[in-house]
Amino acid sequence: MHLIKTVDDGRVAADPFKLPALLRTQHDADLTGLETADSDTALTESDRAGGSATARKALDTLGDLAREGFKFIDAIRATQITDAQRLEVFTAYGWASGKLGRFNDARVIGLSRLGALAHTDVAAPFRYPADLIADIKAQLAIFDANAQVATGGDRQKATETRDTKLDAANTTVSQVRFFYCSSSRDTDQSPELAKIGCQPRRPAGTVDHPEKKSAPAPAPKP
C-alpha cells in the first residue's frame, strides 16, 4: 500500500492511472488504520518480553539484523536496480519510503517477521540473503519461546482489530488493481501494474509449463 501511494503521488492529474479521489481517500484511510492496528498488536507482543533477559537479548539482536537487511537493500548497485525497484523492495520488507527510521520493540518485531518471509514477489537477487533470513528466524524463535504469554483480552482484541483492518486493506488493494486493469485497453496485461507490485498477466504461450516440456532424448546405446 505504501508503494501504491508513492506511485500515485508521482502521477499527474491527467494520467489515466491516477487514482480517483474517492478510492485514494479510502486507500489512505485503510493504510493508516492497518498501520495503527499492526503497531498496537506488535506492542502487546513486545510487552510480553517483560523481565526475560533472553527475550530482551533476542529483540536487541533482531534490531541489529533488521539494520543489516536495510543496508543490504541500500547497497545494491545502481547498475543492477532502478530507483523504483529499490523502493519496491524496501517497501516489501517494511522500510516505508526507503528510510531507516527510528526503532522500538514493536517495529523490530514487525520488521523481523517481514524479513523472515519468502517474498517470492521480489526478484531473487534483491531478497535478503539466506543466512540473514536464517538468523532472523532463529532469533524470532528464541523471542517467541521466552516471551511471557499474554493474559487477558488485550492481545486478542488487538489481533482481531488488526485482522479486520487487514481484510479491508486487501479489498482496497484489489480495487486499485481492478482500477488499473480498467484504465487502458491492456487490461490485466498493463505494465503499469508492475509499478504497484502487481504481476501483469502474461500473454498465452509465454509461460513455461514444465509438465508440457518434452522428455529428453534417451542416451545413445554404447
C-alpha positions as CSV (number, residue, x, y, z in Angstrom):
1,M,0.0,0.0,0.0
2,H,2.9,2.3,0.6
3,L,4.1,1.5,-2.9
4,I,0.6,2.3,-4.4
5,K,0.7,5.6,-2.5
6,T,4.2,6.6,-3.7
7,V,3.4,5.7,-7.3
8,D,0.1,7.6,-7.2
9,D,1.7,10.7,-5.7
10,G,4.0,10.8,-8.7
11,R,1.2,10.8,-11.3
12,V,-0.3,14.0,-12.8
13,A,-4.0,14.6,-12.7
14,A,-4.4,13.8,-16.4
15,D,-2.8,10.4,-16.0
16,P,-5.4,7.7,-16.7
17,F,-3.9,5.6,-13.9
18,K,-4.2,8.4,-11.3
19,L,-6.5,7.0,-8.6
20,P,-9.9,8.8,-8.3
21,A,-10.2,10.9,-5.2
22,L,-12.7,8.5,-3.5
23,L,-10.5,5.4,-4.0
24,R,-7.4,7.3,-2.9
25,T,-9.0,8.5,0.2
26,Q,-10.2,5.0,1.0
27,H,-6.7,3.6,0.4
28,D,-5.0,6.1,2.7
29,A,-7.6,5.6,5.4
30,D,-7.1,1.8,5.3
31,L,-3.4,2.1,5.2
32,T,-3.4,4.4,8.3
33,G,-5.9,2.1,10.1
34,L,-3.8,-1.0,9.3
35,E,-0.6,0.5,10.4
36,T,-2.1,1.7,13.7
37,A,-3.7,-1.7,14.4
38,D,-0.5,-3.6,13.4
39,S,1.5,-1.4,15.8
40,D,-0.9,-2.0,18.6
41,T,-0.6,-5.7,18.0
42,A,3.1,-5.6,17.9
43,L,3.2,-3.6,21.1
44,T,1.2,-6.1,23.0
45,E,3.5,-8.8,21.7
46,S,6.7,-6.9,22.7
47,D,5.2,-6.2,26.2
48,R,5.4,-10.0,26.7
49,A,9.1,-9.8,26.9
50,G,8.7,-8.4,30.4
51,G,11.7,-9.1,32.5
52,S,13.0,-12.0,30.4
53,A,16.7,-11.3,29.7
54,T,16.7,-13.9,27.0
55,A,13.8,-12.3,25.2
56,R,15.3,-8.9,25.6
57,K,18.6,-10.1,24.1
58,A,16.8,-11.6,21.2
59,L,15.0,-8.4,20.5
60,D,18.3,-6.5,20.5
61,T,19.8,-8.9,18.1
62,L,16.8,-8.7,15.8
63,G,17.2,-5.0,15.7
64,D,20.8,-5.4,14.5
65,L,19.7,-8.0,11.9
66,A,16.9,-5.6,10.7
67,R,19.5,-2.9,10.1
68,E,21.7,-5.4,8.2
69,G,18.7,-6.1,5.9
70,F,18.2,-2.4,5.3
71,K,21.9,-2.0,4.5
72,F,21.8,-5.0,2.1
73,I,19.0,-3.4,0.0
74,D,20.6,0.0,0.1
75,A,23.9,-1.4,-1.0
76,I,22.6,-3.0,-4.2
77,R,24.4,-1.2,-7.0
78,A,22.5,1.3,-9.1
79,T,23.6,-0.6,-12.3
80,Q,21.6,-3.6,-11.0
81,I,18.4,-2.0,-9.7
82,T,16.4,1.1,-10.6
83,D,15.3,3.6,-8.0
84,A,11.7,2.4,-8.4
85,Q,12.7,-1.2,-7.9
86,R,14.7,-0.4,-4.9
87,L,11.8,1.5,-3.3
88,E,9.5,-1.5,-4.1
89,V,12.0,-3.9,-2.3
90,F,12.3,-1.5,0.6
91,T,8.5,-1.3,0.9
92,A,8.1,-5.1,0.7
93,Y,10.4,-5.5,3.7
94,G,8.7,-2.8,5.7
95,W,11.0,0.1,5.1
96,A,8.4,2.6,4.1
97,S,9.7,5.3,1.8
98,G,13.1,3.6,1.9
99,K,14.1,5.2,5.2
100,L,15.7,3.5,8.2
101,G,13.7,5.5,10.7
102,R,13.6,5.1,14.5
103,F,13.4,1.7,16.2
104,N,11.3,0.5,19.1
105,D,10.4,-3.1,20.1
106,A,7.2,-3.2,18.2
107,R,8.9,-2.0,14.9
108,V,11.7,-4.5,15.4
109,I,9.2,-7.4,15.7
110,G,7.3,-6.2,12.6
111,L,10.4,-5.8,10.5
112,S,11.7,-9.1,11.7
113,R,8.5,-11.0,10.8
114,L,8.5,-9.4,7.4
115,G,12.2,-10.2,6.9
116,A,11.5,-13.9,7.7
117,L,9.0,-14.2,4.8
118,A,9.9,-15.7,1.4
119,H,9.0,-12.6,-0.6
120,T,8.6,-14.6,-3.8
121,D,7.2,-11.4,-5.5
122,V,10.7,-9.8,-5.1
123,A,13.4,-10.6,-7.6
124,A,15.7,-13.2,-6.2
125,P,18.9,-11.0,-6.3
126,F,17.1,-8.3,-4.2
127,R,15.9,-10.6,-1.4
128,Y,17.6,-10.8,1.9
129,P,20.4,-13.4,1.9
130,A,19.5,-16.9,3.1
131,D,21.9,-16.7,6.0
132,L,20.4,-13.4,7.2
133,I,16.9,-14.9,7.0
134,A,18.0,-17.9,8.9
135,D,19.5,-15.7,11.7
136,I,16.2,-13.7,11.8
137,K,14.1,-16.9,12.1
138,A,16.4,-18.2,14.8
139,Q,16.1,-15.1,17.0
140,L,12.4,-14.9,16.5
141,A,12.1,-18.5,17.7
142,I,14.1,-17.5,20.8
143,F,11.9,-14.5,21.4
144,D,8.7,-16.4,21.0
145,A,9.9,-19.2,23.3
146,N,11.0,-16.9,26.1
147,A,8.5,-14.0,26.0
148,Q,5.7,-14.3,28.5
149,V,2.3,-15.5,27.3
150,A,0.0,-12.5,27.2
151,T,-3.0,-12.8,29.5
152,G,-6.4,-11.1,29.4
153,G,-8.2,-9.8,26.3
154,D,-5.8,-7.0,25.3
155,R,-3.8,-9.1,22.8
156,Q,-6.8,-10.9,21.5
157,K,-8.7,-7.7,20.9
158,A,-5.7,-6.1,19.2
159,T,-5.3,-9.1,16.9
160,E,-9.0,-9.1,16.0
161,T,-8.8,-5.4,15.2
162,R,-5.7,-5.9,13.1
163,D,-7.3,-8.8,11.1
164,T,-10.4,-6.7,10.4
165,K,-8.2,-3.8,9.1
166,L,-6.1,-6.2,7.1
167,D,-9.2,-7.6,5.4
168,A,-10.3,-4.1,4.5
169,A,-6.9,-3.2,3.2
170,N,-6.7,-6.3,1.0
171,T,-10.1,-5.4,-0.5
172,T,-8.8,-1.9,-1.3
173,V,-5.7,-3.2,-2.9
174,S,-7.9,-5.4,-5.1
175,Q,-10.0,-2.4,-6.0
176,V,-6.8,-0.5,-7.0
177,R,-5.7,-3.4,-9.2
178,F,-9.2,-3.5,-10.9
179,F,-9.0,0.2,-11.5
180,Y,-5.6,-0.2,-13.2
181,C,-7.0,-3.0,-15.3
182,S,-9.9,-0.8,-16.4
183,S,-7.7,2.2,-17.2
184,S,-6.4,1.0,-20.6
185,R,-7.0,-1.5,-23.3
186,D,-4.2,-3.6,-22.0
187,T,-6.5,-4.5,-19.1
188,D,-4.7,-7.0,-16.8
189,Q,-1.7,-7.1,-19.1
190,S,-0.9,-3.5,-18.4
191,P,2.8,-2.9,-17.5
192,E,1.6,-0.2,-15.1
193,L,0.5,-3.0,-12.7
194,A,4.1,-3.9,-12.0
195,K,4.7,-0.4,-10.7
196,I,2.4,-1.1,-7.8
197,G,3.7,-4.6,-7.1
198,C,1.0,-6.4,-9.1
199,Q,2.0,-9.0,-11.7
200,P,0.6,-8.2,-15.2
201,R,-0.9,-11.3,-16.9
202,R,1.4,-12.7,-19.5
203,P,0.1,-13.4,-23.0
204,A,-0.9,-17.0,-23.6
205,G,2.0,-19.2,-24.7
206,T,4.7,-17.1,-23.0
207,V,4.7,-19.0,-19.7
208,D,6.7,-22.2,-19.5
209,H,4.9,-25.3,-18.2
210,P,7.4,-27.9,-17.0
211,E,4.8,-30.7,-17.3
212,K,4.4,-29.9,-21.0
213,K,8.0,-30.0,-21.9
214,S,9.1,-33.0,-24.0
215,A,11.2,-35.6,-22.3
216,P,14.9,-35.6,-23.0
217,A,16.1,-37.9,-25.8
218,P,17.5,-41.2,-24.4
219,A,21.2,-41.5,-24.3
220,P,22.7,-43.4,-27.2
221,K,23.5,-47.1,-26.6
222,P,27.2,-47.9,-26.3
